[in-house]
Amino acid sequence: MTKANARLSRRDFVRWSGMAAGAATLAACAAPVAPAGGDAASGPSEDMEVIVEAWAHWEQGLGWIQNSMDNYGFSEENPHITWNPVVAPFAEIHDKMLAACASGVGVPDVMRVEQGRMSAFFKGEEICFIDLTERIGDRMDDLVLGSAVDYWSWKGKVYGIGNEVNACSLAYRKGVFDEIGIETPFETWDDLMEAGVVLKEAKDMAVISWHDLHDGDFQIMLFAAGGEVFDENGDFGGINDLGKQILEFQRMTIHDLGIAIAAPVTGDSTWSPPIYWEAFRQDQIACTLGAPWHNGKLGREDKIGPGQENEWRLQRIPAGFGANGPTATHGGTSVSIPKQAQHPEEAWQIIEHSHLTEAVLQDSIERGIWPSYIPVLDDPVLNEPYDYYEGQVIGELYKDLALQMPRIFQSPWAPEFHTAINNFVITPVLQDSADIDAAFAELEPELERIKSL
């Protein structure tokens, strides 16, 4: 039991013990009354302090929720409910979450689960979290479901809500393309490829870098093309012609045309460490693909980024594969309520306030994310001209992309599958130009082995 919850339990004990001790005296003195019914005894009264404990892997991920409570009226209307944040490093906090769910000991009221770690909670017969489907109700229509719920859903039930829309886009260095007479934005991947040939000759610069130690670029392009990384049963959905076409395009731009490079990353940080952005600063790469947390608010003081203010723009993902969708989802962290939470109703009150009202804008103000709650996407906070992109109103782009977000499925084997996809396919193909058919053929038995464990 947590310290906060232990304190509440002792208070409950004293309160209810006192009531029991005085019951006989009260019964003798008072007139008979009808017994309380229904919900009257289902939870603490509003004059009784409730401490909602929440776990996450970064301070701001819980801090913005507290600030939304304070700045958007929740704390004033519910002074008896307080928010107790508990933060630990990424791996440690997710391991603690799994241990608490398995043991039933020390379970908090809210867990913020990163999308890549949610699959671990879907492996057993009993899922740790409360199904939020009925609580959200008709407000599902107010959410960008591909980002807000799909990563934390399994077999038709919703076990968490994410507040970030995470609509992926292509950021391109317009200033460089203007210099060499290339028209932007790029309508198709072929347009970008042709521009890359000119760029390589004119400036010895890569048009894009593909992640060869991470399957994120492959995921983004597959989702945008209408494909599935995982199907409804959690199986890998990329071993098909569409997946092979996307991977061949990435391989060809690196090894055949020489207009792209492998993303400069490190073994312990395979997406965008400082060395990644340094390559942009050194005029080595001209485009980057990703969600708003990656390329949406370049130029902020809390972003590393490439520098080069006023030279960059954002656009939809180019067409050219499958369904030609303009965007994809990538990343996010939920708010989820364990079934063994001591205060599930108060936890839901906070989640409802911070994720299903305008209070969700608090995280946008603090961190520059775009919310998954559709009714606020026209808010002025999200639609100011952005200086870094030379006044581009990127909120208009993100709203358009959000409303076209594809739906996705989660998998109980997601982390293990991603590792296998990287080791058997992405890395060999993008680093060594390995045969794609052979790589996928080697991957299939490994995926079956993982499922059998």
N, C-alpha and C positions, 0 to 999 in steps of 0.2 A: 504493500500500500504506500502511496506517495505521502510525503509530509503534508501537502496541502489537503489531501483527502482524509488523512488521519486526523487532522485538526477538525475538519468538518464532522467526522464520525464521532469524535469525543463530544462535540457540541450537541450533536443529535442525541447522543446517549444521555447527557445531562438533562436536555430538554424533555425527552420522552420519559425518562425516569421520574422527573419531577411531576409530570402530568399523571403518570400511573400512581405515584404515591398519594396524590391529592384526589384521586378519582372518587374514593368512597365518601370523603367529606363533601365534595361537590355534588355527588349524587344525592346526599341527604338533604342538602340545602336548596338545590335547584329544582325547578319544575321539569317534568319529563319532556324530552325533545326527540324529534325523529332522528334516526341515525344518518350520518353523512353518507352520501351515495356517490357512485360513479368515480369521477376524477378528484373528488374533494380530498381524498387521502393518498392520491397517486404521486405527489411530489411535494417538495418543501414550499412553504408559504412565501409570499413576496417580501416579508420582513426578515427572512432567514438568509444569512449569507451563503452563497453557493460559489465555490471556487472551481472553475472549469480548467482542468489541466490539459495542456496541448504540447505535443512533441514535434520537433522539426529539426532539420539539419543546418539551418542558418537563421540568424537572429531576425533579420528583416522579414523573413517569411512568416514569423509570428508577430513581429512588431507592427507591421502594417495593419493587421487585423485589430490589434489593440487601438491603434490610432483611428481606424475606421469606426470603432465603437465610441471613441471619445469625440470625434469630429462630426459624426453623422447621427447623433442623438441617442444611440443605444445605451450608453452608460447613464445618461440622465434619466431615461425611461426605466432602466433596470438597474438601479444602484446596488441591488443585492447580488448581482452576478459580476464576478471578477474573473479575469483571464490570467492564468498562471503559465507562462511560457517556459518550456524546458528545451534547451538546445544542446546538441552533441554533434560531433563530426558525422559525416554522411554514412559511412559504413556502420559505425557504432550505433547510431540512433535507429537505423533500419533493423539491425540485429536485435536491439532491445525491443523494438516493436514486435518482431516475430516471437521472441522469447515470452513477452508479456501475453500475447495472444495464446501461445501454447500452454502456458502455466496458469493463466488467470490471475497472476500476482502482479500488483503494481500497475494495472491497466489504466492509462490516461483516458480522458474524455474525447480527445481529438488527436488523430495522428495525421501528419502531413506526409503522404507517401509519394515519393518521386516515381514517375510513370514506369521507369525501367525496373523498379523494385516491386511494383504491385503484383507482378505475376507470382511471386513467391507465396503470396497469401491465397492464391487460387489452386494450390497444389493439393491440399487436403480435401476431405469430404465436407468439412464444416468450415465455412468462410467466416473470418473473424468479425467482419463489419456488418452494420445494419444496412439493409437495402433502402436506398433513399428515393426509389422510384415514385412511390405514392406521396412522399413528403414534397417532392418537387412538383408533381402533378402536371397541370397544364402549362406550368412555367418552363417545361422542356422546350416549348416553342420560343422562349426568350433566350435560349442558349445556343451557342455554336457547338453542337453536340460532338463533332469530330475532335474538338479540343477540350470541351468542358467535362465530358463524361466517358468517352469511349475507352480511354486508357485504363479506367478504373471500373469497367463493366465486364461481366462474364455471364454468359448464358441468359442474356436478357435482363439482368438485374444490375442496378447502378450502386456501386459501393463507395463512391467519392465524387467530388466536384473539383475541377480545376478552374482557377479564375483567369488564366491566360489564354488568349485566342491562338497564339503561336502559328499564325498564318505565314507560311514560308514565301519568300520572294527572292529575286536576284538583285543584289546590289552591284552596280557597275560604275566604273570610274569614267564618267562622261567626258571630263576634261581631256583625258588621253585619247579617247575615240574621236572627239572633235578635232584634235590636232592632226589626225591622220585621215580625216574625211570620212569616217564611218558613221552612218546614220544609226541613231538609237532612239527609243528602246528596241530590243531585239524581239521580233515577232516569233521566230522559230529557233530551235537549237542549231539548225543549219546556218541561219544568219550569224549566230554567235561563232560557229566554227569558221565560216568564211572571214569574219572579222579577225579571228585569231590568227589566221594565216597572214593577213596584212600587218597585224600588230607585231607578230614575231619578226617579220622582215624589217619593219620600220623602227622598232624599239627594242628588239630582242627581249620581249616581255611575254609571259604566259597569260593567256586570256582568262584562265581559271585554274584552280588547283582542286584535285579530287582527293578525298580522304581515303587513304589505302590501309589505315589501321582502324577504321571505323566505318560502319555501313550506313551512316547517316545520309550521305549524298545519294546513295542507291535507294534508300527508303523514300526520301523526298521525291525523287523523280518517279519512283514506282507508284506512290500514292497519287501524284499529280496526273499520271497517265491512266488512272482508274484501276490500278492493280492493287494487290493485297500483300502486305508483308506477312500477315497471319490471316488465316481464314476463320470462319465461325467456330471451328473446332480447335483452334490454336495451332494448326499446322502451318508450316512455312508456305507462303503463296507466291514465291518469286521464281520457282523453277518452271519457267514457261517461256514462250517466244518473247513476250513483253520484257520480262526480266533480263533475258539474254541480249535483246536489242539495246537496252539501256546500258548494260555493262560493256557491251562491245563499243558503244559510242564513247564511253569514258576511256576505255583501253586505247582505242584508235587515236583519240586526241593527244594522249601521252606518247604512245610508242610509234605510231605510224606518221602522224603529222607533226609531232613535237611542239604543239601549241599549248599544251597543258602540262602541269607538273603534279607530282604527288604532294599532298598538303604537308608543309613543314611543321611537324608536331613532335612530341616526345612520347616515350613509352608509357609514362604515367599520366599523360594529359594528351589524349588523342584527338581532341576537337579543335580548340583554339587557344593554345598557350601563348605567352608573349612572343615566342619565336615565330609563331604563325603570322601575327600582325606585323612583326618586323619585316617579313618578306614583302608585305604591301608597302610599308614605309620606304623600302629600298627599291621600289618601282619594279618588282619582280612579277606581280600578279595584278590583274585588272578587274576581276569579278569574284564575288563570293555568294554562295547559296545558303540560305538559312532562315530561321524563325526570327521574330522581332528581338528576342533576347540575344541573338547573335549579330544581326546586321541592321536591326530596325532603328536603333538610336545611337549610331556611331557619332562620336563627337561629345557625348556626355562625359563629365569628369569621372564618373564611376565606370567608364568603359575604357579598355585599352585602345582598340581600334587602329585604323591606319593613318590617322591625321588627315592631311589633304582636304581641309574644309572647303566647301563649295564646289568640289570636283566630282562628288558622288551623287547618284540617284538610285531610287528603288523602282522596280517594275515587277509585274507578274512573272511567274515561271514561264519561260518560252514554251511554245507548242512544238509538237513534232513526234510525240509518242502516244500511242493508245488513244485515250479519251481527250487528250489535249487540255486537261484541266489547268487552271491558272495558279493553283496553290496546293499545299499539303500541310499537315500538322507535324510538329516535331518538338517533343519535350513537354514538361509540365509537372506540377506537384498538386496532389489532392488535399482536400480536407475530408477525412473519413472518421466515422464514429464507431468505435468497437462495440460489439454487443454487450461486453462486460463493463462498459463505462458506467460510472456511478451517477452521472448527470447527463444522460442522453438528450433530454428535452432542452435543457439550457444550452448544451453544445449545439443542438440544431438551431436554436434561436440565434446564436452568434453566427453560425454558418449562413443561415437564411439572410441575416442582415448584411453580412460582409460580401456575399457572393450573388445575391438575388435582389439587390437594390443598388441605388447610385453610390452607395458606400464602397463598392468595388473600385471606384475611381481612385481611392486612396493609394492603392498599389501602383496605379498609373502615374500619379503625381510623384511618388517616391522613387520608382524604379524604371519608369518609361515603358511599361508593358501595355499591350492592348487587351482589354477585358473580353472574356467570353460571354458576357451578359449583353445581348444585342441592344436593349433599350438605351444604353448609354453611349453607343458608338457615334452618335451625332453630337455629343457634348463638346463644348468649346475647348475643354482641357485636351481633347484628343485631336482637335482639328485646327490647331494653330500652324502657320507656316513654320517649317523647321529650318533654322539657319544653316545647319551643316549641309543639308541637301539643297542649298541655295533657294530656300523658300518653298520647296515642294511641300504640299499638304499631304503628308504620308498617311494621315488618318483616313482620308478619302480612299486611298489605295487599300488600306487594311480592312476597311468596312466592306469594300467590294469583294476582297478575297475571302473575308470571314463568311459572307453570305453564300459563297460557293465552296465551302470547306467540305472535302470528302469525308465520309464515315469510315471508320477503321475498326478492327478487332484486336483484342489483347490475346495473349497466350500464356498459359501456366509455365511454359518453358522458355519464355522470351530471353532472359539473360544468357542461358546456355545456347539457345539457337543463335543469338547475335554473335557470340564468341565463335561458334562453329562456322557461321557464314563468313565472318572475317578471316578465320584461319584457313578455310578450305577454298574460298572463292575470291573475296574482295582483295586480300593481300596478294595472293599468287597472280591474279589476273592483272592488277594495276601495277604491281612492282615488277613482275617477271614476264608479263604478257602470256600467261599460261592459257591453255586451251579452255574456253568457257564451258563447252559441253562436258569435257572430262572433269573439270572442277565441280560442276553441279552433280555429276554422276558420283563423285567421291563424297559429296556432301550428304546425299540422301541416306545412306546407311548410318552415317553419324547422327543424323537427326532422329532416326528410329532408335538408335542406341540410347540417346538422351531420354527419349520418352519412356524407355523401358526401365530406367533407373528408379 
